[in-house]
Amino acid sequence: MGTSVNTRGARPWWRTLILWIDSNSVVDNPKEGIDYVRILPFIGMHLMCFGVFWVGVSPIAVGVAIALYLIRMFAITGFYHRYFSHRAFKTSRLVQFIFAVIGSSSVQRGPMWWAAHHRGHHRHSDTELDPHSPNSGFWRSHVLWFLQQENFATRQERVRDWAKFPELRALDSYDLLVPVLLAVSLFFFGGWVAEQFPASGTSAAQMLIWGFFVSTVALYHGTFTINSLAHRFGRRRYETGDTSRNNALLALITLGEGWHNNHHRYPASARQGFYWWEYDITYYLLRLMAAVGLIWDIRPVPERVLAQGRSQGQTKDRPNDQAANPTPNNPVNHSDS
């Protein structure tokens, strides 16, 4: 699925429009650097947040924004990351699709694109082949990496296990469809609430700004901190051959993803807070879903990994770690993934 578009030389506006509509159209000779025309929607998302100064604020609009942040963060952390990227549990095709749709509403591309790049990150952590290596600078690791032309297309060879599902391929190619539907739905929902409950103080425009734009941009940067800040600030329990760190604040913002050094030690586990004091809200919700039969075969952290962590403790830096000079041949980057 996807149309071949030649990216050499100047690109007419209609070709960029095709790339907005069908993300997997980027296949021919992508150039290095940022495609400033194609990233206009991403810039626009941030600019629209300033609309709060015109539409005002209400408890219901803020409540919807927070709720959508949490729901979609769980879809990203529990499914885009732990399920689609690492296959840390099993589920039905229906539940798989539902959370793929919710994840797509986060405007972080489709599940196959997300998983493909994340698998590449683990394979080449902190090397020049890592798309968001912290060694390339904060802004590159935080946001600039996915604005590069060479990272627009899905690396299909890394997600052949998901390519057999046409619904996932469709979400991956037409990744703007679900966000647009969410934005339109919020606009009409806000108008309905304003009409039925005038005392709510909301409006169609206010619900759109807070529920979609503010919530989504907050979700963007909450997620992005794991690529950038979780490789710079925090403590290290394991020698993983990269700069991953455990950060309690980031774990709170991302529902458990901040235990990043743990994750790099054993990516296959559905649990990233390895010990009882490391809160992992995503994992708790996954256990709840397992209790009612929505998911199963949750992959645990092996006892040997837990024992190793207890014996080593946590430090800010490990002088003998290979993180100062990681290589793609470091077996820690590949084992248990």
C-alpha positions as CSV (number, residue, x, y, z in Angstrom):
1,M,0.0,0.0,0.0
2,G,1.3,3.4,-0.9
3,T,2.2,5.4,-4.0
4,S,5.7,5.9,-5.3
5,V,6.7,9.5,-5.3
6,N,10.0,10.6,-6.6
7,T,11.6,13.0,-4.0
8,R,14.5,14.1,-6.1
9,G,14.6,17.8,-6.9
10,A,11.9,20.3,-6.2
11,R,8.6,18.7,-5.2
12,P,5.3,20.3,-6.5
13,W,2.7,21.1,-3.9
14,W,0.4,18.3,-5.1
15,R,3.1,15.7,-4.4
16,T,3.5,16.9,-0.8
17,L,-0.3,16.7,-0.5
18,I,-0.1,13.0,-1.5
19,L,2.5,12.5,1.2
20,W,0.2,14.0,3.8
21,I,-2.7,11.7,2.7
22,D,-0.6,8.5,2.1
23,S,2.4,8.4,4.5
24,N,3.9,5.4,2.8
25,S,4.2,7.2,-0.5
26,V,7.8,8.1,0.5
27,V,9.8,5.4,-1.1
28,D,12.1,6.9,-3.8
29,N,15.4,8.4,-2.8
30,P,14.5,10.4,0.3
31,K,16.9,13.2,0.9
32,E,18.6,13.9,4.2
33,G,17.3,16.8,6.2
34,I,13.9,18.2,7.2
35,D,11.1,18.4,4.7
36,Y,9.7,21.8,5.9
37,V,6.6,21.7,3.7
38,R,5.6,18.2,4.8
39,I,5.9,19.0,8.5
40,L,3.6,22.0,8.4
41,P,0.8,20.0,10.1
42,F,3.1,19.2,13.0
43,I,4.0,22.9,13.3
44,G,0.4,23.8,13.0
45,M,-0.5,21.5,15.9
46,H,1.7,23.6,18.2
47,L,0.5,26.9,16.9
48,M,-3.1,26.0,17.4
49,C,-2.5,25.6,21.2
50,F,-2.3,29.4,21.4
51,G,-6.0,29.3,20.6
52,V,-6.6,28.9,24.3
53,F,-6.2,32.7,24.6
54,W,-9.2,33.1,22.4
55,V,-11.5,30.2,23.4
56,G,-10.9,30.4,27.1
57,V,-11.0,27.5,29.5
58,S,-13.6,25.4,31.3
59,P,-13.5,22.4,33.6
60,I,-15.0,20.1,31.1
61,A,-12.6,21.0,28.3
62,V,-9.6,20.5,30.6
63,G,-11.1,17.3,31.9
64,V,-11.5,16.0,28.3
65,A,-7.9,17.0,27.5
66,I,-6.5,15.2,30.5
67,A,-8.6,12.1,29.8
68,L,-7.5,11.9,26.2
69,Y,-3.9,12.4,27.3
70,L,-4.1,9.4,29.6
71,I,-6.1,7.1,27.3
72,R,-3.9,7.8,24.3
73,M,-0.7,7.6,26.4
74,F,-1.8,4.1,27.5
75,A,-2.4,3.2,23.9
76,I,1.1,4.3,23.0
77,T,2.9,2.8,26.0
78,G,0.9,-0.4,26.3
79,F,0.3,-1.2,22.7
80,Y,2.4,0.8,20.3
81,H,5.4,0.1,22.5
82,R,5.0,-3.0,24.6
83,Y,2.8,-4.9,22.2
84,F,3.5,-3.8,18.6
85,S,7.2,-3.1,19.2
86,H,8.1,-5.9,21.6
87,R,5.2,-8.4,21.5
88,A,5.3,-8.5,25.3
89,F,1.8,-10.1,25.5
90,K,-0.9,-11.5,23.2
91,T,-4.4,-10.3,22.4
92,S,-7.2,-10.8,20.0
93,R,-7.3,-9.2,16.6
94,L,-10.2,-7.0,17.6
95,V,-8.4,-5.6,20.7
96,Q,-5.3,-5.2,18.7
97,F,-7.2,-3.1,16.1
98,I,-9.0,-1.0,18.8
99,F,-5.8,0.1,20.5
100,A,-4.1,0.6,17.1
101,V,-6.9,3.1,16.3
102,I,-6.6,4.8,19.7
103,G,-2.8,5.0,19.2
104,S,-3.3,6.4,15.8
105,S,-5.4,9.2,17.2
106,S,-2.2,10.4,19.1
107,V,-0.8,11.7,15.8
108,Q,2.4,9.6,16.2
109,R,1.9,7.8,12.9
110,G,0.7,4.3,12.5
111,P,1.6,1.2,14.7
112,M,3.8,-0.3,12.0
113,W,5.8,2.9,11.5
114,W,6.2,3.3,15.3
115,A,7.2,-0.3,15.9
116,A,9.7,-0.3,13.0
117,H,11.6,2.7,14.2
118,H,11.5,1.6,17.8
119,R,12.9,-1.8,16.9
120,G,15.7,0.0,15.0
121,H,16.4,2.0,18.1
122,H,16.9,-1.1,20.2
123,R,19.0,-2.7,17.6
124,H,21.4,0.3,17.3
125,S,21.0,2.1,20.6
126,D,23.0,5.3,20.8
127,T,25.0,4.6,17.7
128,E,24.9,6.6,14.4
129,L,22.3,4.1,13.1
130,D,20.0,5.0,16.0
131,P,17.4,7.4,14.5
132,H,17.2,9.3,17.8
133,S,20.6,8.8,19.4
134,P,21.2,11.2,22.3
135,N,24.7,11.6,20.9
136,S,23.2,13.6,18.1
137,G,22.0,16.3,20.5
138,F,18.9,16.9,22.5
139,W,16.7,18.3,19.8
140,R,17.6,15.6,17.3
141,S,16.7,12.9,19.9
142,H,13.6,14.7,21.1
143,V,11.8,15.8,17.9
144,L,14.0,16.4,14.8
145,W,14.6,12.8,14.0
146,F,11.1,12.0,12.8
147,L,10.9,15.2,10.8
148,Q,13.8,14.0,8.6
149,Q,12.8,12.8,5.1
150,E,14.7,9.5,5.6
151,N,12.5,8.6,8.6
152,F,9.1,9.3,7.1
153,A,8.6,5.9,5.5
154,T,7.9,2.7,7.5
155,R,10.8,0.2,7.5
156,Q,8.7,-2.7,6.3
157,E,11.5,-5.2,6.7
158,R,11.4,-4.7,10.5
159,V,7.6,-5.3,10.9
160,R,6.9,-8.2,8.6
161,D,5.0,-9.8,11.5
162,W,2.4,-7.1,11.3
163,A,2.2,-6.7,7.6
164,K,-0.3,-9.6,7.3
165,F,-3.0,-7.4,8.8
166,P,-4.5,-5.1,6.2
167,E,-6.2,-3.0,8.8
168,L,-2.8,-2.2,10.3
169,R,-1.3,-1.4,6.9
170,A,-4.3,1.0,6.3
171,L,-3.8,2.8,9.6
172,D,-0.1,3.1,8.8
173,S,-0.6,4.5,5.3
174,Y,-3.5,6.9,6.1
175,D,-2.3,7.9,9.5
176,L,-4.1,11.3,9.4
177,L,-7.5,9.8,9.1
178,V,-8.1,8.9,12.7
179,P,-6.7,12.2,14.2
180,V,-8.9,14.2,11.8
181,L,-12.0,12.1,12.9
182,L,-11.1,12.7,16.5
183,A,-10.7,16.5,16.0
184,V,-14.1,16.8,14.2
185,S,-15.8,14.7,16.8
186,L,-14.5,16.9,19.6
187,F,-15.7,20.0,17.8
188,F,-19.2,18.7,17.5
189,F,-19.2,17.3,21.0
190,G,-18.2,20.7,22.3
191,G,-21.0,22.3,20.4
192,W,-23.5,19.7,21.7
193,V,-22.4,20.2,25.3
194,A,-22.6,24.0,25.0
195,E,-26.1,23.7,23.7
196,Q,-27.4,21.2,26.2
197,F,-25.5,22.4,29.2
198,P,-24.8,26.2,28.8
199,A,-23.5,26.4,32.4
200,S,-20.5,24.2,31.4
201,G,-18.9,27.3,29.9
202,T,-17.5,25.4,26.9
203,S,-17.9,25.7,23.1
204,A,-17.2,23.7,20.0
205,A,-13.9,25.6,19.4
206,Q,-12.8,25.4,23.0
207,M,-13.3,21.6,23.1
208,L,-11.4,21.3,19.9
209,I,-8.4,23.4,21.1
210,W,-8.2,21.8,24.5
211,G,-9.3,18.2,23.8
212,F,-7.3,17.8,20.6
213,F,-4.5,20.3,20.1
214,V,-3.4,20.9,23.7
215,S,-3.9,17.3,24.7
216,T,-2.0,16.0,21.7
217,V,0.9,18.3,21.9
218,A,1.3,17.5,25.6
219,L,1.2,13.8,24.6
220,Y,3.8,14.4,21.9
221,H,6.4,15.8,24.3
222,G,5.6,13.5,27.1
223,T,6.3,10.5,24.8
224,F,9.4,12.2,23.3
225,T,11.0,12.7,26.7
226,I,11.9,9.0,26.8
227,N,14.0,9.3,23.6
228,S,15.7,12.4,24.9
229,L,15.6,13.0,28.6
230,A,15.6,9.3,29.6
231,H,19.0,8.9,28.0
232,R,20.4,11.9,29.8
233,F,18.9,12.2,33.3
234,G,18.4,9.5,35.9
235,R,20.1,6.5,37.5
236,R,21.4,3.4,35.9
237,R,20.9,-0.1,37.4
238,Y,22.1,-2.2,34.5
239,E,25.1,-2.0,32.2
240,T,23.2,-2.0,28.9
241,G,25.7,-0.7,26.4
242,D,23.8,2.5,26.0
243,T,22.9,5.6,28.0
244,S,19.4,4.6,29.1
245,R,18.4,5.7,32.6
246,N,15.6,5.2,35.1
247,N,13.8,8.4,35.8
248,A,10.9,8.4,38.3
249,L,9.4,11.7,37.1
250,L,9.3,10.6,33.5
251,A,7.7,7.3,34.6
252,L,4.9,9.4,36.1
253,I,4.4,11.5,33.0
254,T,4.4,8.4,30.7
255,L,2.6,5.9,32.8
256,G,5.7,3.8,33.5
257,E,8.0,4.3,30.5
258,G,10.5,6.2,32.6
259,W,12.2,3.1,33.9
260,H,14.1,3.1,30.7
261,N,17.3,1.5,31.9
262,N,15.3,-1.5,33.1
263,H,13.6,-1.7,29.7
264,H,16.8,-1.7,27.8
265,R,18.1,-4.5,30.0
266,Y,15.1,-6.7,29.2
267,P,12.9,-5.2,26.4
268,A,10.7,-8.3,26.0
269,S,8.9,-7.8,29.4
270,A,5.5,-6.1,29.6
271,R,6.7,-4.7,32.9
272,Q,9.2,-1.8,33.0
273,G,9.0,-1.0,36.7
274,F,10.9,-4.1,37.8
275,Y,10.4,-3.7,41.5
276,W,7.3,-3.0,43.6
277,W,8.5,0.6,44.4
278,E,8.8,1.4,40.6
279,Y,5.3,2.4,39.7
280,D,4.3,1.3,36.2
281,I,0.7,2.3,35.6
282,T,0.8,0.8,32.1
283,Y,1.7,-2.5,33.5
284,Y,-1.1,-2.3,36.1
285,L,-3.6,-1.6,33.4
286,L,-2.3,-4.5,31.3
287,R,-2.7,-6.8,34.3
288,L,-6.3,-5.6,34.7
289,M,-7.0,-6.3,31.0
290,A,-5.5,-9.8,31.5
291,A,-7.8,-10.3,34.5
292,V,-10.8,-9.8,32.3
293,G,-9.4,-11.9,29.4
294,L,-8.7,-9.1,27.0
295,I,-4.9,-10.0,26.8
296,W,-2.9,-13.0,27.9
297,D,0.6,-14.5,28.0
298,I,2.1,-11.4,29.6
299,R,5.9,-11.8,29.5
300,P,7.4,-11.3,33.0
301,V,10.9,-10.1,34.0
302,P,13.0,-13.2,34.6
303,E,14.2,-13.8,38.1
304,R,17.8,-13.7,37.0
305,V,17.4,-10.2,35.7
306,L,15.7,-9.1,38.9
307,A,18.5,-10.7,41.0
308,Q,21.1,-9.0,38.9
309,G,19.5,-5.6,39.5
310,R,19.3,-6.2,43.2
311,S,22.9,-7.1,43.4
312,Q,24.1,-4.0,41.4
313,G,21.9,-1.2,42.8
314,Q,21.5,2.1,40.9
315,T,24.1,4.7,40.2
316,K,24.1,7.9,38.1
317,D,26.8,6.5,35.9
318,R,28.7,3.2,35.5
319,P,32.4,3.9,34.8
320,N,32.9,0.4,33.3
321,D,29.7,0.6,31.1
322,Q,30.1,0.4,27.3
323,A,27.6,3.3,27.1
324,A,30.5,5.8,26.5
325,N,31.3,3.9,23.3
326,P,28.3,1.8,22.3
327,T,28.5,-0.5,19.3
328,P,25.8,-2.3,17.4
329,N,27.7,-5.5,18.1
330,N,27.2,-5.2,21.9
331,P,25.2,-8.3,22.7
332,V,23.2,-6.5,25.4
333,N,21.5,-4.5,22.7
334,H,20.2,-7.7,21.1
335,S,19.6,-10.2,23.8
336,D,16.2,-10.8,25.2
337,S,14.5,-8.5,22.7
